[in-house]
Amino acid sequence: MYKLTIGAGLILLGLAACDAEPARNESMANSATPANASVPAPAPVAAAAPIVLEGAGLRIPGESPPRTLAFDMPKAATVEALTKALGRPPTERGANEECGGGGMEFAAWEGEIVAWFLDDRFAGWDNKGGLKTIQGIGIGSTLAQVSALPGFEVEESTLGTEFRAGGLSGILASKAPDAKVTHLWGGATCVFR
């Protein structure tokens, strides 16, 4: 009977605790936000990027498992995968016969990316928007950020301050540590030198 009484007492104590108001610390009460003030909502979680830039192609992280579009993949399969990942077909398709390495075809998603093709195979990409690498490198990244990539090299070329690192290439506004990336590509693209 003794055990039953203690058990019943603990249950009653637990119920009373659930019903009681929390104790207020007067020093905290005086510095707390007034009851009528609104509490800011938590910041929204950023949606995952539909495409991740890589030195050897592109990655589609939203598929399970994540899919890699490696250079040399057939053109039709590349365009189909990018259309699905970006949720829309290319805004422009065409060819440029005056590329430095010879004529190339392209599929462009305005404001996002251009995929370049040579002999009906995926050859390269040209970033045109907010897409980034897994390390967060994209248009607007700084020289200081890009220089942390493996194999980083920078030189003045006919294009300007050009860099290469981790299979990526691009143009910087200058050689200053806070200079921004203004152009970013991977693989073979139609870059005029």
N, C-alpha and C positions, 0 to 999 in steps of 0.2 A: 504494500500500500504506500510505503514511503516513496518508492520509485515513481509511482503513478502521480503522486502529489507534486513531486519535483518536475516531472514531464509536463503536467498540466500548467504548472506555474511558468515554465519556460514558454509554452505556447501562448499563454495570456500576455506575457511580457513582450513576445515577438509581435503579437497583434497590436498591442498598445504602441509600440515603436513605429509601426506602419501608419498609425492614425495620427501621431503627434506631428506638430509643425517643427521644422528644423530649427535648431538654436541659432540665434543671430549674434554675431560678434559685433559689438557696438562700434569698434574702430573701423571695421569693414563696412558697416551699414552707413556710416557717415561719408565714406569715400566711394561708395558704390554708385552705379548709374541710376538715375532717378527711374521710378517705376514707369513713368509715361514716356521715357526715351526709348527709341527703337534700337534694337540690337542688330548690328550689321549681319546680313546673311553671309554664310561662308562663300568664298570665291568658287565659281564653277570650275570643275575639273576640265582641263583642255581635252578636246577630242583627239584621238590618235590620228596622226597623219595618214592619208591614204597610201602614200608612197614614201619610201626612205631612199635617199640617194646613196649609191655605193660606187666605189672606184671600178668595179667589175660588172656593173649593171644597175638594176633597181630592185628594191625589195618591197613586197606588198605585205605589210604586217597584219592586216585585217583577216587574212585567210588562215585557216588552221590545217596544217602547220603553215607559218609564213612562207610565201612563195618568192623565189628569186627569179628575176628576169635577167638572165646572164647574156652578155654580149655574144653574138652569133646565133641567138634564138631566131626562129623563123619570123619574118615580118608580120604575117597575119596573126600568129599567136600572141605576139607582143602587143599589137594594136588592140586585140580583143581583151587581153588582160588589163591594159591601161584604161580602156573604156569602162570596164567593169569596176576597177578600183576608183576611178575618178567620177563615176556615175554619169558620164556623158561621152558622146563620140568626139573625135577630134574636130576642132573648129576649122582646121585647114589641113589639107593634104596636098603634096606636090613634090617637085623635084628641083634641084639646083645643080645645073651642069657646070657651074663655075667654082666649085669648092676646090680648096687647095690640093686634095688628094684625088680629084676626079669627081664626076657627077654623083650626087647622093639624093635619095628620096627622104621625105620626112612626113611625120604626122605631128601636128601641133595642137595642144590644148591651151588656148589663150590664157595668159596670166599664170600658167602652171609649169608646163614642160614641153619640150620638143624632143621627139624620139627620131634619131637618124638611122637610115638603113643603107646598106651597101650590098649589092647583089642579093636583094630580098632577105637580108639577115640584119638583125638588130646590131648596130655598130656603135652607137653613142647616144648621149642625152645632153640637153642644154636646159638648165634650170631657168625658168622665167617667173618664178614667184616665191612663195613661202616654204617650199619643200626644203628639207634639211637631211643631213647625214645622221647616223645614229649618235654621233658626237655633238650634234646640234649645229654643224657648220652649214651655212647657206648664204644667200644674198644678204648683205648687211653684217655678216660676221667680221671680226677685226683680224688684222695681221697677227696680233698676239694670240688669238684663238687658233687660227689656221696653222701657225708655226709649231703648235704642239702635235700636229699629225705626223706620222712616220714618213721619213724620206723628204721632209720639207726642203724645197729649193725656191729661191726667188731671183728673178733677173729682169733687167729692162729689155724689152723686145719691141718690135714694131707695133705690138698691141698695147704697150704700156708696161706697167709693173705686173709681170706675169709670174704666177707661182704654180708649182706642182707638188703634190703631197698625197700619199695614200691612194694613188690611182686617180685623183682629182686634178683638174687644172682650173685656173681662173685668173681674173684680173683684179688687182687691188687699186684703190684710188691713189696710193703712194706707198712709200716704204716706212711711213711713220707707224709706230706700234698700234695706234688707234685707227689706222686707215681701214676702210671698209671694203669688203668683197663686192664688186659691182657686176661681175659675170662669173658663172660657175658651170663647168661641164665635166663630163666623164666619157672616156672612149674617143672614137673618131666622130668629129662633128664638122660642120662647114664653117671653119674659122679662117678668115682671110688674114694672111700675114704680109 
